[in-house]
Amino acid sequence: MSLRDEFIKLLREDETFRMAVAGLLGLDSILNELKSLREDFKELVKLEKERLDENNKRWEENDKKWEMNEKRWMENDKKWEENFKRWEENDKKWEMNEKRWMENDKKWEENFKRWEENDKKWEMNEKRWMENDKKWEENFKRWEENDKKWEMNEKRWMENDKKWEENFKRWEENDKKWEMNEKRWMENDKKWEENFKRWEENDKKWDEAMKRFSRIELELGASVESQYSRYVWEDLRDELRARGEVVEQRVRNMDLDGVEIDLLVTTDRAAYVVEVKVRPTINDVGALLAKADVVREKLGKPIVPILTGSYIGSEVEAYAKGKGVRMYRY
């Protein structure tokens, strides 16, 4: 093997010999610098990868927070829908209440005082709703400001390589905003709980009012039935005397084979079946005719159905007269 071949072999196989030759030729500093640059480059690539991984994690966490925030908005919308339904039901109750007030003007001096207190409560409730609306307006403004901040943040991400320190600071600010947003959600949930409690109290008041209305209707119905029955009997008695009919019996609140009759008057010629209603309807006319059929079958006499009341509509009166029902209005 020649000296040349031996020299080339050593350069290929012996790294120490190769580095010595490179040093003699002035290449060792270049090789060391290249090695150092390669190591620095690897470190830079590693650092950049760590930064990108950390940034991706933050974006994933931010996306999850936005998803959770969207769910909360959907739940909040459902609560608003339920709240609107409750307002519609409440409006219907107020309409029904207004009709009842028209029928009981003389009975509610004490109730007027209670309604005045209720109106004050509604005024206070309205003020609270106005305050709630202001809070929602302020919340929307904050969301607009948050959107603007996100647009600015997007631009800053484009300058990512030069702005890492500033970006980390902004992430800390964003975390604080999420903490503040969480506190606001907790405050909003408390407001909803308070609102539901008020609805429960309102429902209890309505239940109590309905019970009182029912008691008044029963008492009023019994009183009116007794009074109107007496009026009908006095007028009918004069008519019977004028026609020469002899009264055989007069019975109030009679139960005839399971049929309840307000007033039954029988004479030697006919039987008079009286139905008492404050505001009779067409259905009441039909019920009276059915009772008249039962009495006719039971007593075997001609039947004269009589319907009495205070508020008798023209349609009801026309229908009753068409069916042969006599009308007494008081």
C-alpha positions, 0 to 999 in steps of 0.5 A: 500500500502506498503512502498516499493510500495509507494517508487516505485510509487514516483520514477515513477511519481515524477521527483523531488523525483526521482532526489533527490534519484538519487542525494543521490545515486550519479547519478545526475552528470551522468544524467546531463552530459548525458543531456549536451552531448545530447544537444551538440550532437544535436547542432553538428548535426545541425551545420553539417547539415547547413554545408552540406546544404551550400555545396550542394547549392554551388555545385548546383551554380557551376553546373549551372555555368558549364552549362552556360559555356558549352552553351557559348562554343557551341555558340562560336563553332557556331561562328567559323563555321560561320567564316569558311563559310565566309572564304570559301566564301571569297576564292571563291571571290578571285578566281573570282577576279583572273579570272577578273584580267587575263582579265583586265591586262591593265586597273588596274594600279590604282587597283594594288595600292588598292590591295597592300593596301588590302594586307597590311590589310590582313597581319594586319588581319593575325597578329590579327588572330595569336594573337587571336590563342595565346590567345586561347592557353593561355585560354586552358592552363588556363582551364587545370590548372582549371581542375587540381584545380578541381581534387585537390578540389575533394580530399579535399572534402574527408577530409571535416570534417577537412577542412571547413575553407580552403574549404570556402577560396577556394570557394572565390577563385573560385568566383574570377575565375568566375568573371575573366572568365566572364570578358574574355567572355565579351572581347571575345564578343567585339572581335566578334563584331569587327570581324563582323564589319570588315566582313561588311566593307569587304562586302561593298568593294566587292560590290563596286568592283563588281559595278566597274567591271560591269561598265568596262564590259559594257564599254569594251563590247560596245567598242569591239562590235563597233571595231569588227563590223568595222573589219568584215565590212571591210573584208566582203566588200572586199569579196563582191566586189571580188564576185560581190555582190552589198551591199544594206544596212549595219546596226549596232545594229539593232532591228528586231521584238524584236531581237537585231542584232550586224551587218546586211549586205544585198546584192542583193544575201544574208543577212549576220548576224554578232554576236560580242563576245569577248569570244564566247560560244556554247550558242552564236552560238545557239543564232546566228542561231536563229537570222539568222532564224528570218532574213531569215523569214523576208527578204526571202533571203539566210542567212550567219551567221558570229561569230567574237571574240578574244578568240574562243575555239576549241570546239566552233569553231568546233561546229560553223563550223558544223552548217555552221557558218563562223568564224572571229577571231581578 
